[in-house]
């Protein structure tokens, strides 16, 4: 989601409402202590002594406003974390997974809409092409299940904003709730530049982990690889991920293949509600739209391969 551009005419309160709770907390502290320091200076002058009380009163009022904003924002963040806990990796049960539904939750009945496109043929063996065709949600599930097959405890984040983390890895039995590494997944075929890698480095600092993995079938630019090498971030493109899967035991490879390619494994999942998206068209070209529209307005751009391989349903948003 594009960040809103801030203009010079925005008030401090508007900035606080748009920023993280920490910004409001800092503003509250400045408003509380700043005028008091100024008042102490003004009190030394008989002529300006009254101004100090005025500044202190105004500062206290502003501190209360910014403090309230910080408290509300922090409470919302904590409630969101409580309502959207991390989920264990999905595992194929009798060869099936929940198609397009949030992990470990009942499948949501889909509203009447355009007919589903023909499902892609189920591959019988792993290949680099399979990794490049998997839709984003299934790719995240595959990455999580891969680490489980490696003997690492892994949990995926819920649908919605993930804070720059798709999977948490836990390898320290002494601290079962503290992740030892984080994973970011991007299932598209264009190369990843340095910006997402820098953002992942910032998330590492916030999560207090010193190791991360970035998994993207399309590969990475040279600048992204150089930055990742300096900051203990392992980059896995389709070729490297394929090689790692190939080194697993045969049974593990087959379990991952069954999970990755069950049902409609190439049509993207709605990032907002978890239903499968449908191909739509607009004046700006084809795109993926939620079949729950207008109740859910989730959309995704089409890959070039998707746009050329499908004839979108002619629907306008």
Secondary structure, 3 states (H helix, E strand, C coil): CCCCCCCCCCCHHHHHHHCCHHHHHHHHHHHHHHHHHHHHHHCCCCCCHHHHHHHHHHHHHHHHHHHHHHHHHHHHHHHHHHHCCCEECCCCECCECCCCCCCCCCCCCCCCCCCCCCCCCCCCCCCHHHHHHCCHHHHHHHHHHHHHHCCCEEEECCCCCCCCCCEEEECCHHHCCCCCEEEEECCCCCCECHHHHHHHHHHHHHHCCCCEEEECCCCECHHHHHHHHHCCEEEECHHHHHHHHHCCCHHHHHHHHHHHHCCCCCCCECCCCCCEEEEECCCCCCEEEECCCCCCCCEEECCHHHHHHCCCECCCC
